[in-house]
Amino acid sequence: MRDLSYHDAMPNIQTLHRRILDQLGGFAELAADASTLELGHDSTSSWNIAQHLVHLALVDVSILKRLEPGAENAESATGGPTLIGRCMLALGYIPRGRGKAPAISNPRQPNIADIAPQMTETRQRFVELEPDLPRLGSGPALAKHFAFGHLNGTQWLRFVEIHHHHHAKIIREIQRAV
């Protein structure tokens, strides 16, 4: 009997893509309700809901750039995910309060009116990724994540899905707390 690896637990790339589109649709709906965007709860998160959504859009756009044809990272993309990366991909979980977002993805206090269009645009960019899914699903590592190592296209999309879930959970906690 063969040992199961984290690759066996990975959903296929079309499934990941559909899930990401669904998640982004939910975030776009949330962003359309301006009354909830400024909600925050310091004991839950130092960011309000608007900042979580802006962070997600910043990270997503950064990842989409890494997935573009010919956008392979200039540094060597050999190897694969780190041990922590393999665990995150297999478990589908990012622990709370364990990592810091890179400065480039830290949201400033956003303009509330800009968030809904930003989420809609981010979702549209993922829609436009669909023709590239076969290339992304079969390719080698594309770029290095600062904590999770070198990820291929499927792994990057799995990270997006997990990252969305992580922040959706925090947003729900904020909504329940206020």
GUMARPA-207527 format. One line per field, with one value per atom (N, C-alpha, C): y, x, z; residue number from 1. Coordinates in Angstrom, 3 decimals, m for minus. Example, Ala and Ser with C-alpha at 12.3 -4.5 7.8 and 13.67 -1.06 7.14 Angstrom:
# residues 2
yy = [m5.690,m4.500,m3.300,m2.250,m1.060,0.030];
xx = [13.190,12.300,13.200,12.850,13.670,12.900];
zz = [7.800,7.800,7.800,7.080,7.140,7.870];
k = [1,1,1,2,2,2];
This chain:
# residues 178
yy = [m1.180,0.000,1.240,2.160,3.387,4.381,5.101,6.150,7.334,7.936,9.124,10.341,11.173,12.405,13.580,14.756,15.932,16.138,15.636,15.773,15.037,13.929,13.164,13.911,14.790,15.537,16.797,17.163,18.396,18.240,19.160,19.145,19.464,19.078,19.412,20.907,21.368,22.813,23.444,22.710,23.264,23.435,22.473,22.565,23.747,23.910,25.048,26.364,26.434,27.654,28.000,27.012,27.243,27.715,27.083,27.468,28.905,29.266,30.632,31.642,31.333,32.238,32.388,31.283,31.347,32.204,31.993,32.788,34.272,34.591,35.993,36.591,35.793,36.268,36.640,35.812,36.121,37.369,37.531,38.736,39.978,39.857,40.991,41.383,40.390,40.682,41.394,40.911,41.535,42.976,43.187,44.518,45.493,44.967,45.827,46.418,45.838,46.336,47.229,48.501,49.444,49.542,49.235,49.362,48.360,47.261,46.256,46.417,47.169,47.218,47.843,48.786,49.443,48.725,47.623,46.867,46.270,46.369,45.787,45.369,44.530,44.069,43.744,44.637,44.540,43.207,42.563,41.286,40.150,40.392,39.399,39.624,40.876,41.215,42.698,43.043,44.465,45.154,44.399,44.944,44.903,45.880,45.813,44.978,44.790,43.942,44.506,45.821,46.444,46.118,46.199,45.918,44.456,43.547,42.134,41.951,42.598,42.460,43.078,44.229,44.868,43.992,43.438,42.530,41.347,40.759,39.629,40.039,41.191,41.654,41.898,42.503,42.749,41.438,40.486,39.188,38.468,38.461,37.775,38.342,39.652,40.279,39.932,39.917,39.537,38.104,37.217,35.819,35.685,36.383,36.324,36.739,37.716,38.137,37.010,36.247,35.117,34.001,33.930,32.856,33.185,34.438,34.832,34.079,33.760,33.101,33.945,33.311,33.998,34.801,34.720,35.512,34.718,33.623,32.809,33.677,33.366,34.120,34.094,35.232,35.324,34.420,34.267,33.366,31.932,31.031,29.631,29.147,28.547,28.003,26.489,26.014,24.577,24.182,22.919,22.449,22.559,22.412,22.471,23.203,22.917,23.574,23.158,24.053,23.733,22.762,22.266,21.398,22.124,23.375,24.168,24.333,24.565,24.698,23.424,22.277,20.997,20.772,21.119,20.970,21.869,23.127,24.068,23.563,23.096,22.612,21.366,20.469,19.221,19.445,20.262,20.472,21.530,22.397,23.455,24.481,24.772,25.586,26.481,27.740,28.678,29.041,28.752,29.085,30.586,30.988,32.408,32.917,34.130,34.814,34.241,33.334,32.694,33.391,33.991,34.623,36.082,36.821,38.230,38.393,39.166,39.461,40.349,40.108,40.996,42.434,43.384,44.801,45.217,44.681,45.067,44.690,43.714,43.283,43.796,44.679,45.276,46.419,46.330,47.378,48.629,49.747,51.001,51.147,52.218,52.436,52.731,51.788,51.936,52.880,53.343,54.099,53.068,53.145,52.156,52.011,53.105,53.073,52.278,52.102,51.398,49.879,49.394,47.970,47.062,47.372,46.511,46.396,47.513,47.369,46.588,46.753,46.033,44.527,44.113,42.687,42.131,42.915,42.482,42.335,43.293,43.235,42.040,41.781,40.633,39.339,39.221,38.020,37.893,38.996,38.961,38.502,38.923,38.485,36.976,36.421,34.965,34.282,34.879,34.332,34.240,35.299,35.351,34.366,33.809,32.821,31.448,31.222,29.897,29.268,29.977,29.321,28.830,29.397,29.000,27.847,27.370,26.318,25.064,24.593,23.401,23.614,24.790,25.083,25.115,25.747,25.875,24.538,23.682,22.394,21.378,21.602,20.602,21.096,22.348,22.922,22.703,23.029,22.946,24.158,24.220,25.355,26.652,27.637,28.912,29.986,30.041,31.126,30.698,31.442,31.122,31.985,31.331,32.021,32.221,33.361,33.681,32.671,32.017,31.063,29.626,29.429,28.095,27.449,28.140,27.560,27.736,26.957,27.046,26.288,27.001,26.427,26.415,25.360,25.322,25.962,25.987,26.671,26.126,24.818,24.214,24.571,24.522,24.849,26.318,27.196,28.617,28.810,28.147,28.296,27.672,26.570,25.977,26.969,27.626,28.638,29.754,30.230,31.292,30.843,29.632,29.118,29.076,28.577,28.469,29.851,30.759,32.126,32.823,32.641,33.211,32.660,31.353,30.711,31.260,31.414,31.946,33.323,34.203,35.555,35.582,34.707,34.638,34.247,33.359,32.930,34.102,34.872,36.035,37.051,37.293,38.244,37.794,36.509,36.013,36.220,36.027,36.255,37.721,38.612,40.063,40.343,39.820,40.086,39.564,38.409,37.859,38.669,39.238,39.929,41.333,41.923,43.317,43.370];
xx = [0.844,0.000,0.887,0.568,1.338,0.980,1.996,1.753,1.094,0.143,m0.502,0.358,0.542,1.299,0.337,0.859,0.005,m0.485,0.248,m0.211,m1.531,m1.718,m2.947,m4.152,m3.910,m4.997,m5.344,m4.534,m4.741,m5.919,m6.865,m7.949,m7.382,m8.102,m7.606,m7.749,m7.051,m6.947,m8.280,m9.123,m10.427,m11.311,m11.249,m12.007,m11.529,m10.220,m9.667,m10.133,m10.083,m10.469,m11.928,m12.820,m14.240,m14.435,m13.733,m13.863,m13.391,m12.299,m11.776,m12.778,m13.369,m14.374,m15.571,m15.993,m17.097,m16.721,m15.502,m15.051,m15.028,m14.478,m14.390,m15.771,m16.711,m18.090,m18.668,m18.407,m18.877,m18.216,m16.916,m16.220,m16.753,m17.081,m17.630,m18.999,m19.816,m21.117,m20.917,m19.988,m19.693,m19.228,m18.372,m17.830,m18.910,m19.978,m21.059,m21.883,m21.751,m22.475,m21.540,m21.493,m20.553,m20.727,m21.908,m22.145,m21.341,m20.936,m20.171,m18.660,m18.225,m16.796,m15.948,m16.485,m15.692,m15.773,m16.529,m16.626,m15.275,m14.948,m13.724,m13.913,m13.039,m13.079,m11.651,m11.040,m9.612,m9.173,m10.023,m9.591,m9.668,m10.331,m10.398,m9.289,m9.096,m8.109,m7.787,m6.557,m6.187,m6.696,m7.192,m7.745,m9.263,m9.898,m11.347,m11.656,m12.936,m13.330,m12.801,m12.883,m12.378,m10.899,m10.121,m8.689,m8.424,m9.220,m9.069,m9.332,m10.381,m10.703,m9.632,m9.111,m8.049,m6.793,m6.475,m5.323,m5.486,m6.676,m6.917,m6.724,m7.239,m7.082,m5.614,m4.867,m3.434,m2.668,m2.935,m2.257,m2.660,m3.951,m4.423,m3.790,m3.737,m3.141,m1.658,m0.978,0.433,0.619,m0.244,m0.160,m0.519,m1.543,m1.911,m0.745,0.023,1.197,2.219,2.360,3.299,2.833,1.531,0.974,0.927,1.238,1.211,2.295,2.026,3.043,4.319,5.435,6.716,7.064,6.243,6.483,7.219,7.839,8.538,9.505,9.608,10.465,11.899,12.582,13.961,14.884,14.583,15.420,15.064,15.906,15.686,14.369,13.558,12.284,12.379,13.546,13.701,13.264,13.007,12.541,11.033,10.529,9.086,8.764,7.592,7.185,8.074,8.177,8.865,7.989,8.504,7.709,6.449,6.608,5.449,4.479,5.013,4.168,3.405,4.089,3.409,2.290,2.546,1.513,0.319,0.589,m0.486,m1.323,m0.676,m1.396,m2.219,m1.668,m2.358,m3.517,m3.289,m4.311,m5.334,m4.958,m5.871,m6.086,m5.020,m5.164,m3.949,m4.211,m3.163,m3.482,m2.586,m2.865,m2.943,m3.810,m3.981,m2.790,m2.357,m1.339,0.053,0.305,1.617,2.544,1.972,2.796,2.423,3.342,3.088,2.979,1.996,1.849,3.014,3.552,4.606,4.086,4.967,4.581,3.795,4.153,3.485,2.001,1.624,0.215,m0.535,0.095,m0.594,m1.471,m2.767,m3.669,m3.586,m3.571,m3.730,m5.224,m5.640,m7.086,m7.656,m8.384,m8.840,m10.034,m10.209,m11.398,m12.512,m13.530,m14.611,m15.248,m15.387,m16.024,m15.202,m13.917,m13.051,m13.059,m13.562,m13.394,m14.256,m15.523,m16.390,m15.858,m15.511,m14.944,m13.621,m12.823,m11.547,m11.787,m12.780,m13.080,m13.649,m14.517,m15.083,m13.978,m13.049,m11.935,m11.023,m10.774,m9.931,m10.592,m11.899,m12.609,m12.531,m12.702,m12.639,m11.268,m10.229,m8.873,m8.725,m9.374,m9.343,m10.177,m11.296,m12.090,m11.212,m10.449,m9.589,m8.426,m8.169,m7.099,m7.497,m8.795,m9.290,m8.581,m8.333,m7.653,m6.236,m5.620,m4.263,m4.226,m5.370,m5.374,m4.617,m4.755,m3.979,m2.459,m1.979,m0.549,m0.147,m0.958,m0.636,m0.708,m1.629,m1.813,m0.735,0.031,1.023,2.454,2.612,3.955,4.734,6.018,6.889,6.656,7.423,7.326,7.515,6.683,6.718,7.463,7.226,7.790,7.825,8.597,8.784,7.885,7.180,6.444,7.436,7.377,8.367,8.401,7.293,7.271,7.034,6.368,5.936,6.771,7.786,8.683,8.208,8.813,8.511,7.224,6.271,4.961,4.693,4.027,3.595,2.211,1.636,0.365,m0.759,m0.882,m1.931,m1.732,m0.495,m0.208,m0.476,m0.165,m0.475,m1.979,m2.768,m4.218,m4.750,m4.163,m4.554,m4.257,m3.104,m2.781,m3.825,m4.214,m5.223,m6.505,m6.948,m8.174,m8.053,m6.946,m6.725,m6.635,m5.939,m5.783,m7.141,m7.963,m9.317,m10.108,m10.041,m10.783,m10.327,m9.031,m8.436,m9.035,m9.070,m9.583,m11.112,m11.793,m13.260,m13.650,m12.888,m13.143,m12.959,m11.915,m11.672,m12.794,m13.205,m14.294,m15.575,m15.889,m17.089,m16.980,m15.785,m15.589,m15.813,m15.319,m15.542,m17.038,m17.731,m19.174,m19.937,m19.560,m20.244,m19.927,m18.729,m18.279,m18.866,m19.301,m19.801,m21.311];
zz = [0.000,0.000,0.000,m0.833,m0.997,0.097,0.593,1.584,0.904,1.578,1.042,1.350,0.381,0.581,0.483,0.760,0.674,m0.751,m1.772,m3.159,m3.358,m2.651,m2.797,m2.242,m1.284,m0.669,m1.454,m2.429,m3.180,m4.145,m4.092,m5.079,m6.466,m7.508,m8.840,m9.090,m10.083,m10.299,m10.710,m11.446,m11.812,m10.573,m9.657,m8.413,m7.582,m7.475,m6.741,m7.351,m8.658,m9.361,m9.064,m9.143,m8.846,m7.404,m6.479,m5.063,m4.841,m5.477,m5.341,m5.892,m7.046,m7.618,m6.683,m6.073,m5.110,m3.903,m3.389,m2.243,m2.597,m3.747,m4.157,m4.389,m4.869,m5.008,m3.649,m2.651,m1.300,m0.738,m0.995,m0.531,m1.247,m2.538,m3.280,m2.713,m2.355,m1.732,m0.394,0.392,1.682,1.481,0.492,0.220,m0.250,m0.831,m1.318,m0.166,1.025,2.198,3.012,2.645,3.265,4.775,5.283,6.726,7.548,6.937,7.691,7.542,6.561,6.254,7.353,8.065,9.105,10.446,10.484,11.727,12.082,13.332,13.833,15.276,15.744,17.130,17.513,18.304,18.602,19.193,19.985,20.556,19.533,18.403,17.331,16.316,15.908,14.895,14.987,14.664,14.648,13.381,12.419,11.187,11.245,10.606,10.441,9.189,8.902,7.770,6.456,6.286,5.056,4.860,5.909,5.793,5.439,5.963,5.591,4.097,3.589,2.168,1.284,1.665,0.886,0.915,2.065,2.169,1.206,1.189,0.285,m1.173,m1.548,m2.926,m3.256,m2.348,m2.580,m2.770,m1.900,m1.992,m3.277,m3.575,m4.779,m6.043,m6.151,m7.341,m7.434,m6.308,m6.293,m6.786,m6.353,m6.774,m8.254,m8.692,m10.107,m11.004,m10.572,m11.348,m11.432,m10.372,m10.371,m11.296,m11.550,m12.366,m13.853,m14.213,m15.623,m16.396,m17.672,m18.481,m18.539,m18.356,m18.431,m17.193,m16.158,m14.955,m13.881,m14.285,m13.308,m12.512,m11.266,m10.369,m10.882,m10.819,m11.291,m10.485,m9.198,m8.404,m8.762,m8.423,m8.749,m8.145,m8.964,m8.492,m8.383,m8.050,m7.882,m6.483,m6.337,m5.045,m4.985,m3.809,m3.632,m2.354,m1.828,m0.593,0.580,1.543,2.787,3.581,4.682,5.547,6.008,6.396,6.816,5.643,4.448,3.266,2.960,3.060,2.809,3.820,5.086,6.119,5.831,5.487,5.187,4.007,2.959,1.782,2.105,2.903,3.222,4.180,5.190,6.214,5.814,4.873,4.461,5.552,6.280,7.481,7.675,8.022,8.425,9.870,10.802,12.202,12.425,13.331,13.657,14.452,14.098,14.876,14.789,13.870,13.773,12.788,11.780,10.752,10.590,10.031,9.738,8.233,7.836,6.414,5.982,4.787,4.292,4.215,4.420,4.458,3.219,2.068,0.828,0.822,1.646,1.668,2.891,3.655,4.799,4.319,4.605,4.131,5.001,4.364,5.090,5.330,5.946,6.103,4.721,4.151,2.768,2.624,1.401,1.042,0.850,1.669,1.665,0.276,m0.448,m1.771,m2.790,m2.537,m3.490,m3.317,m2.197,m1.874,m2.738,m2.918,m3.741,m5.167,m5.833,m7.178,m7.179,m6.147,m6.055,m5.953,m5.159,m5.034,m6.338,m6.997,m8.280,m9.325,m9.350,m10.305,m10.018,m8.763,m8.403,m8.863,m8.632,m9.082,m10.604,m11.307,m12.770,m13.244,m12.562,m12.943,m12.763,m11.745,m11.580,m12.654,m13.059,m14.165,m15.413,m15.676,m16.859,m16.794,m15.637,m15.467,m16.019,m16.211,m16.579,m17.781,m18.886,m20.014,m19.672,m18.649,m18.259,m17.272,m16.815,m15.807,m16.237,m17.486,m17.866,m17.726,m18.119,m17.986,m16.514,m15.696,m14.276,m13.559,m13.998,m13.334,m13.630,m14.670,m15.042,m14.922,m14.555,m14.561,m13.279,m13.351,m12.177,m11.264,m10.208,m9.290,m10.070,m9.756,m10.468,m9.696,m8.415,m7.618,m6.158,m5.409,m3.994,m3.113,m2.215,m1.160,m0.013,0.641,1.662,2.807,3.104,4.222,3.781,2.649,2.266,1.169,0.678,m0.310,m1.737,m2.632,m4.063,m4.368,m4.960,m5.236,m6.731,m7.182,m8.577,m8.677,m9.860,m10.057,m9.202,m9.126,m8.309,m6.841,m6.399,m4.999,m4.697,m5.642,m5.431,m5.302,m6.147,m6.047,m4.756,m4.335,m3.047,m1.921,m1.985,m0.978,m0.985,m2.167,m2.265,m1.574,m1.875,m1.266,0.262,0.760,2.207,2.833,2.176,2.677,2.745,1.714,1.725,2.911,3.090,4.182,5.540,5.686,6.925,7.254,6.275,6.516,6.616,5.899,6.014,7.438,8.011,9.392,10.363,10.172,11.027,10.853,9.614,9.339,10.041,9.980,10.674,12.180,12.733,14.168,14.516,13.667,13.909,13.881,12.891,12.767,13.985,14.500,15.681,16.940,17.002,18.213,18.376,17.269,17.383,17.440];
k = [1,1,1,2,2,2,3,3,3,4,4,4,5,5,5,6,6,6,7,7,7,8,8,8,9,9,9,10,10,10,11,11,11,12,12,12,13,13,13,14,14,14,15,15,15,16,16,16,17,17,17,18,18,18,19,19,19,20,20,20,21,21,21,22,22,22,23,23,23,24,24,24,25,25,25,26,26,26,27,27,27,28,28,28,29,29,29,30,30,30,31,31,31,32,32,32,33,33,33,34,34,34,35,35,35,36,36,36,37,37,37,38,38,38,39,39,39,40,40,40,41,41,41,42,42,42,43,43,43,44,44,44,45,45,45,46,46,46,47,47,47,48,48,48,49,49,49,50,50,50,51,51,51,52,52,52,53,53,53,54,54,54,55,55,55,56,56,56,57,57,57,58,58,58,59,59,59,60,60,60,61,61,61,62,62,62,63,63,63,64,64,64,65,65,65,66,66,66,67,67,67,68,68,68,69,69,69,70,70,70,71,71,71,72,72,72,73,73,73,74,74,74,75,75,75,76,76,76,77,77,77,78,78,78,79,79,79,80,80,80,81,81,81,82,82,82,83,83,83,84,84,84,85,85,85,86,86,86,87,87,87,88,88,88,89,89,89,90,90,90,91,91,91,92,92,92,93,93,93,94,94,94,95,95,95,96,96,96,97,97,97,98,98,98,99,99,99,100,100,100,101,101,101,102,102,102,103,103,103,104,104,104,105,105,105,106,106,106,107,107,107,108,108,108,109,109,109,110,110,110,111,111,111,112,112,112,113,113,113,114,114,114,115,115,115,116,116,116,117,117,117,118,118,118,119,119,119,120,120,120,121,121,121,122,122,122,123,123,123,124,124,124,125,125,125,126,126,126,127,127,127,128,128,128,129,129,129,130,130,130,131,131,131,132,132,132,133,133,133,134,134,134,135,135,135,136,136,136,137,137,137,138,138,138,139,139,139,140,140,140,141,141,141,142,142,142,143,143,143,144,144,144,145,145,145,146,146,146,147,147,147,148,148,148,149,149,149,150,150,150,151,151,151,152,152,152,153,153,153,154,154,154,155,155,155,156,156,156,157,157,157,158,158,158,159,159,159,160,160,160,161,161,161,162,162,162,163,163,163,164,164,164,165,165,165,166,166,166,167,167,167,168,168,168,169,169,169,170,170,170,171,171,171,172,172,172,173,173,173,174,174,174,175,175,175,176,176,176,177,177,177,178,178,178];
